[in-house]
Amino acid sequence: MTGKAPDAYRTISEAAEELDLPAHVLRFWESRFSQIKPVKRAGGRRFYRPGDLQLLRGIRTLLYEQGYTIKGAQKYLRDHGVAAVSSLADGVAPAIPEPARLSERYVPELSPVNQDSGLQTTIVRLEAAKAKLDEVLAARSTN
């Protein structure tokens, strides 16, 4: 971390180092999240304010720790606002419920018999596909 005061502005390289992210990721996130607005000086040089860094930490939490996609993080930011996302990095905001996985959502509806027959059907299909591939490979090797 830099030796700057906590309220000092950071260059993109200082911000990237502090957030443990490559600078190109910060530039990409700027293009995807309109709420990220670093101050730009002459020559287009970016300076990140403390609030920008906190928002970036929250977005990083959504994407890297909570498993959100860019689109999902954009929606979360629209629905909950900058303050809520910024507070995620501090652990202040209430926990975000993890989206249910499809397998968890639908597997309980299947009985063990249905699960086994589905697995058997998949195995039969895979074996049939392998047999066809073996035939094609054998035909090619004789030519």
Backbone as JSON, one array per atom type, in Angstrom:
{
  "sequence": "MTGKAPDAYRTISEAAEELDLPAHVLRFWESRFSQIKPVKRAGGRRFYRPGDLQLLRGIRTLLYEQGYTIKGAQKYLRDHGVAAVSSLADGVAPAIPEPARLSERYVPELSPVNQDSGLQTTIVRLEAAKAKLDEVLAARSTN",
  "N": [[0.84, -1.18, 0.0], [0.38, 2.31, -0.57], [2.15, 5.16, 0.85], [0.39, 7.18, 1.32], [-2.06, 9.47, 2.69], [-5.2, 8.34, 4.05], [-7.35, 9.75, 2.9], [-6.38, 10.74, 0.54], [-6.1, 11.24, -3.02], [-5.76, 8.62, -5.45], [-3.59, 7.37, -7.99], [-4.22, 5.43, -10.98], [-2.53, 3.21, -10.97], [-1.75, 3.1, -8.28], [-4.25, 2.71, -7.09], [-4.94, 0.26, -8.23], [-2.96, -1.37, -7.13], [-3.59, -1.14, -4.4], [-6.1, -2.34, -4.37], [-5.49, -4.82, -5.2], [-5.67, -5.6, -7.9], [-5.33, -5.77, -11.49], [-4.53, -2.84, -13.45], [-5.89, -2.68, -15.88], [-8.26, -3.97, -15.36], [-9.6, -2.19, -13.7], [-10.03, -0.12, -15.53], [-11.71, -1.46, -17.32], [-13.91, -2.03, -15.64], [-14.79, 0.58, -15.23], [-15.93, 1.05, -17.69], [-18.11, -0.58, -17.57], [-19.56, -0.03, -15.26], [-21.28, 2.67, -14.62], [-21.26, 4.21, -12.37], [-18.73, 4.39, -11.38], [-16.54, 6.86, -11.32], [-13.75, 8.2, -11.72], [-11.71, 11.1, -11.07], [-10.6, 12.91, -13.83], [-7.67, 14.19, -15.1], [-5.66, 16.53, -16.98], [-4.64, 15.14, -20.05], [-5.96, 12.82, -19.61], [-5.38, 11.38, -17.32], [-6.17, 9.34, -14.58], [-7.59, 9.83, -11.35], [-8.37, 8.39, -8.37], [-10.8, 8.84, -5.92], [-11.31, 8.48, -2.34], [-13.96, 7.51, -1.99], [-14.45, 6.38, -4.5], [-12.64, 4.26, -4.45], [-13.72, 2.75, -2.37], [-16.18, 2.0, -3.48], [-15.21, 0.46, -5.61], [-14.03, -1.6, -4.13], [-16.34, -2.76, -3.09], [-17.6, -3.63, -5.46], [-15.69, -5.43, -6.27], [-15.97, -7.3, -4.21], [-18.59, -8.23, -4.76], [-18.17, -9.44, -7.29], [-15.88, -11.16, -7.06], [-15.95, -12.45, -4.56], [-18.62, -12.95, -3.87], [-19.53, -14.09, -6.15], [-20.99, -12.96, -8.26], [-22.02, -12.14, -11.62], [-20.92, -9.75, -14.1], [-23.19, -8.51, -15.14], [-25.07, -9.2, -13.16], [-23.95, -7.89, -10.94], [-24.2, -5.26, -11.81], [-26.97, -5.01, -11.81], [-27.47, -5.41, -9.07], [-26.21, -3.15, -8.06], [-27.78, -1.12, -9.24], [-30.27, -1.7, -8.04], [-29.76, -1.54, -5.25], [-28.05, 0.59, -4.75], [-25.19, 2.88, -4.57], [-24.11, 3.31, -1.99], [-24.81, 0.98, -0.55], [-23.42, -1.0, -1.98], [-20.82, -0.07, -1.68], [-20.48, -0.44, 1.05], [-20.3, -3.16, 1.26], [-17.7, -4.2, 1.16], [-16.75, -3.65, 3.67], [-18.17, -5.32, 5.19], [-20.43, -4.4, 6.36], [-22.97, -4.23, 5.28], [-26.03, -6.13, 5.07], [-25.85, -9.66, 4.67], [-25.67, -10.96, 1.41], [-28.02, -12.96, -0.1], [-27.09, -16.09, -1.41], [-27.49, -17.0, -4.78], [-29.65, -19.64, -5.61], [-28.46, -22.73, -6.71], [-29.09, -24.38, -9.81], [-29.11, -27.17, -9.7], [-29.58, -27.62, -6.98], [-32.06, -26.55, -6.8], [-33.75, -28.14, -8.39], [-33.13, -30.88, -8.12], [-34.07, -31.97, -5.61], [-36.73, -32.5, -6.26], [-36.7, -34.79, -7.7], [-37.01, -38.27, -7.42], [-34.91, -40.8, -5.91], [-34.94, -43.0, -7.64], [-35.66, -41.87, -10.13], [-33.46, -40.23, -10.46], [-31.4, -42.12, -10.72], [-32.24, -43.48, -13.06], [-32.08, -41.43, -14.89], [-29.36, -40.99, -14.89], [-28.51, -43.45, -15.85], [-29.62, -43.35, -18.43], [-28.11, -41.28, -19.51], [-25.56, -42.44, -19.46], [-25.92, -44.57, -21.27], [-26.41, -43.12, -23.63], [-23.95, -41.78, -23.92], [-22.23, -43.97, -24.25], [-23.19, -44.95, -26.7], [-22.58, -42.81, -28.37], [-19.8, -42.89, -28.19], [-19.31, -45.34, -29.41], [-20.07, -44.77, -32.05], [-18.15, -42.82, -32.68], [-15.85, -44.4, -32.49], [-16.28, -46.09, -34.68], [-16.11, -44.26, -36.82], [-13.45, -43.39, -36.54], [-12.14, -45.83, -36.96], [-12.85, -46.34, -39.61], [-11.56, -44.23, -40.88], [-8.88, -44.84, -40.39], [-8.46, -47.04, -41.98], [-8.46, -46.05, -44.5]],
  "CA": [[0.0, 0.0, 0.0], [1.15, 3.55, -0.66], [2.29, 5.89, 2.1], [-0.5, 8.34, 1.27], [-3.13, 9.57, 3.68], [-6.4, 7.6, 3.61], [-8.26, 10.57, 2.1], [-5.69, 11.24, -0.65], [-6.46, 10.64, -4.3], [-4.82, 7.61, -5.91], [-3.49, 7.14, -9.43], [-4.76, 4.12, -11.32], [-1.6, 2.16, -10.53], [-1.86, 3.02, -6.82], [-5.55, 2.1, -6.79], [-4.85, -1.16, -8.62], [-2.14, -2.05, -6.12], [-4.35, -1.18, -3.15], [-7.23, -3.27, -4.54], [-4.93, -6.09, -5.67], [-6.26, -5.84, -9.23], [-4.59, -5.11, -12.57], [-5.09, -1.55, -13.86], [-6.85, -2.84, -16.99], [-9.55, -4.37, -14.78], [-10.25, -0.96, -13.25], [-10.52, 0.57, -16.74], [-12.85, -2.24, -17.82], [-15.05, -1.8, -14.75], [-15.29, 1.93, -15.52], [-16.77, 0.97, -18.89], [-19.29, -1.39, -17.27], [-20.28, 0.53, -14.12], [-21.28, 4.13, -14.81], [-21.11, 4.85, -11.07], [-17.3, 4.59, -11.14], [-16.18, 8.09, -12.03], [-12.56, 8.86, -11.17], [-11.41, 12.44, -11.59], [-9.62, 12.83, -14.92], [-6.9, 15.42, -15.27], [-5.12, 16.74, -18.33], [-4.03, 13.93, -20.6], [-6.79, 11.66, -19.29], [-4.88, 10.65, -16.15], [-7.24, 9.09, -13.61], [-7.33, 9.91, -9.92], [-9.48, 7.78, -7.64], [-11.08, 9.38, -4.6], [-11.59, 7.4, -1.38], [-15.27, 6.93, -2.28], [-14.29, 5.53, -5.68], [-11.96, 3.04, -4.01], [-14.66, 1.96, -1.57], [-17.12, 1.4, -4.43], [-14.46, -0.59, -6.31], [-13.91, -2.73, -3.2], [-17.65, -3.41, -3.05], [-17.79, -4.34, -6.73], [-14.77, -6.58, -6.21], [-16.62, -8.27, -3.33], [-19.69, -8.86, -5.5], [-17.69, -10.27, -8.4], [-14.87, -12.17, -6.72], [-16.26, -13.19, -3.34], [-20.02, -13.38, -3.86], [-19.77, -14.87, -7.36], [-21.89, -12.31, -9.21], [-21.53, -11.79, -12.94], [-20.93, -8.29, -14.3], [-24.59, -8.11, -15.28], [-25.69, -9.33, -11.85], [-23.43, -6.82, -10.09], [-24.82, -4.02, -12.29], [-28.35, -5.01, -11.31], [-27.41, -5.21, -7.62], [-25.86, -1.74, -7.86], [-28.99, -0.33, -9.58], [-31.33, -1.98, -7.07], [-29.41, -1.23, -3.86], [-27.35, 1.87, -4.68], [-23.74, 2.95, -4.38], [-23.76, 3.19, -0.57], [-24.92, -0.42, -0.16], [-22.31, -1.74, -2.59], [-19.59, 0.4, -1.04], [-20.38, -1.0, 2.4], [-20.08, -4.61, 1.2], [-16.3, -4.51, 1.44], [-16.55, -3.53, 5.11], [-19.0, -6.31, 5.86], [-21.47, -3.67, 7.09], [-24.28, -4.51, 4.68], [-26.52, -7.47, 5.35], [-25.34, -10.67, 3.74], [-26.43, -11.13, 0.17], [-28.32, -14.38, -0.24], [-26.5, -16.69, -2.6], [-28.51, -17.53, -5.67], [-29.74, -21.1, -5.57], [-27.97, -23.43, -7.9], [-30.15, -25.13, -10.48], [-29.15, -28.54, -9.2], [-30.22, -27.61, -5.67], [-33.45, -26.16, -6.98], [-34.56, -29.15, -9.06], [-32.81, -32.25, -7.74], [-34.95, -32.52, -4.58], [-38.0, -32.94, -6.82], [-36.53, -36.1, -8.31], [-36.8, -39.37, -6.49], [-33.65, -41.49, -6.21], [-35.14, -43.87, -8.81], [-35.58, -41.03, -11.32], [-32.08, -39.78, -10.62], [-30.63, -43.25, -11.23], [-32.61, -43.77, -14.45], [-31.52, -40.34, -15.69], [-27.93, -41.27, -15.01], [-28.38, -44.6, -16.75], [-29.9, -42.88, -19.78], [-26.94, -40.51, -19.94], [-24.47, -43.39, -19.72], [-26.24, -45.28, -22.52], [-26.2, -42.18, -24.74], [-22.51, -41.56, -24.06], [-21.64, -45.19, -24.83], [-23.58, -45.0, -28.11], [-21.79, -41.79, -29.07], [-18.43, -43.39, -28.26], [-19.28, -46.41, -30.42], [-20.09, -44.11, -33.36], [-16.84, -42.21, -32.88], [-14.9, -45.48, -32.76], [-16.52, -46.52, -36.07], [-15.57, -43.23, -37.71], [-12.0, -43.45, -36.44], [-11.7, -47.08, -37.6], [-13.01, -46.16, -41.06], [-10.51, -43.3, -41.32], [-7.56, -45.46, -40.33], [-8.34, -48.02, -43.07], [-8.33, -45.32, -45.78]],
  "C": [[0.89, 1.24, 0.0], [1.21, 4.21, 0.7], [1.4, 7.11, 2.16], [-1.52, 8.31, 2.4], [-4.37, 8.85, 3.15], [-7.33, 8.42, 2.71], [-7.61, 11.14, 0.84], [-6.2, 10.54, -1.91], [-5.37, 9.66, -4.71], [-4.78, 7.58, -7.43], [-4.05, 5.76, -9.72], [-3.83, 3.0, -10.87], [-1.63, 2.0, -9.01], [-3.17, 2.35, -6.41], [-5.52, 0.61, -7.1], [-4.06, -1.95, -7.58], [-2.91, -2.2, -4.81], [-5.49, -2.2, -3.2], [-6.79, -4.66, -4.95], [-5.6, -6.54, -6.97], [-5.34, -5.22, -10.28], [-5.3, -3.81, -12.98], [-6.12, -1.72, -14.98], [-8.22, -3.29, -16.48], [-10.31, -3.14, -14.3], [-10.8, -0.19, -14.45], [-11.75, -0.13, -17.3], [-14.08, -2.0, -16.95], [-15.62, -0.4, -14.95], [-16.23, 1.9, -16.72], [-18.07, 0.22, -18.62], [-20.15, -0.83, -16.14], [-20.19, 2.05, -14.21], [-21.07, 4.88, -13.5], [-19.63, 5.09, -10.72], [-16.86, 5.77, -11.99], [-14.94, 8.72, -11.4], [-12.4, 10.24, -11.79], [-10.37, 12.25, -12.69], [-8.98, 14.19, -15.11], [-6.43, 15.52, -16.72], [-4.42, 15.47, -18.8], [-4.8, 12.67, -20.26], [-6.31, 10.86, -18.09], [-5.97, 10.56, -15.09], [-6.73, 9.26, -12.18], [-8.57, 9.42, -9.19], [-9.58, 8.39, -6.25], [-11.34, 8.22, -3.63], [-12.95, 6.73, -1.62], [-15.25, 6.01, -3.5], [-13.67, 4.19, -5.29], [-12.9, 2.14, -3.21], [-15.7, 1.28, -2.48], [-16.44, 0.26, -5.19], [-14.28, -1.82, -5.42], [-15.23, -3.5, -3.13], [-17.93, -4.2, -4.31], [-16.9, -5.58, -6.76], [-15.37, -7.68, -5.33], [-17.75, -8.99, -4.05], [-19.17, -9.85, -6.53], [-16.81, -11.43, -7.94], [-15.23, -13.02, -5.51], [-17.68, -13.74, -3.34], [-20.39, -14.14, -5.13], [-20.73, -14.25, -8.36], [-21.22, -12.18, -10.57], [-21.51, -10.27, -13.04], [-22.37, -7.81, -14.36], [-25.32, -8.17, -13.94], [-25.24, -8.23, -10.89], [-24.02, -5.47, -10.51], [-26.25, -3.91, -11.75], [-28.37, -4.76, -9.8], [-27.12, -3.74, -7.31], [-27.06, -0.83, -8.16], [-30.05, -0.48, -8.49], [-31.02, -1.46, -5.66], [-28.64, 0.08, -3.68], [-25.87, 1.76, -4.34], [-23.36, 2.72, -2.92], [-23.8, 1.73, -0.12], [-23.77, -1.24, -0.73], [-21.0, -1.35, -1.94], [-19.4, -0.23, 0.34], [-20.14, -2.51, 2.4], [-18.66, -4.99, 1.58], [-15.99, -4.45, 2.93], [-17.31, -4.6, 5.88], [-20.13, -5.68, 6.65], [-22.85, -4.06, 6.58], [-24.73, -5.91, 5.06], [-26.01, -8.44, 4.28], [-26.27, -10.8, 2.54], [-26.75, -12.61, 0.05], [-27.7, -14.92, -1.52], [-27.61, -17.22, -3.48], [-28.49, -19.06, -5.62], [-29.21, -21.69, -6.86], [-29.12, -24.22, -8.5], [-30.25, -26.54, -9.93], [-29.83, -28.6, -7.84], [-31.71, -27.31, -5.79], [-34.3, -27.32, -7.5], [-34.29, -30.58, -8.63], [-33.72, -32.77, -6.64], [-36.3, -33.02, -5.11], [-37.91, -34.34, -7.41], [-36.36, -37.15, -7.23], [-35.48, -40.04, -6.83], [-33.77, -42.41, -7.44], [-35.02, -43.05, -10.08], [-34.16, -40.53, -11.55], [-31.22, -40.89, -11.22], [-30.96, -43.53, -12.69], [-32.1, -42.67, -15.37], [-30.04, -40.53, -15.91], [-27.7, -42.42, -15.96], [-28.62, -44.19, -18.19], [-28.71, -42.11, -20.33], [-25.78, -41.43, -20.28], [-24.7, -44.13, -21.03], [-25.98, -44.37, -23.72], [-24.71, -41.93, -24.99], [-21.82, -42.78, -24.68], [-21.98, -45.32, -26.31], [-22.78, -43.99, -28.92], [-20.35, -42.25, -29.22], [-18.31, -44.47, -29.33], [-19.26, -45.81, -31.83], [-18.74, -43.47, -33.67], [-15.78, -43.26, -33.18], [-15.04, -45.99, -34.19], [-15.9, -45.54, -37.05], [-14.04, -43.27, -37.71], [-11.45, -44.71, -37.11], [-11.78, -46.96, -39.11], [-11.92, -45.24, -41.61], [-9.14, -43.97, -41.35], [-7.37, -46.51, -41.42], [-8.17, -47.33, -44.41], [-6.95, -44.87, -46.02]]
}
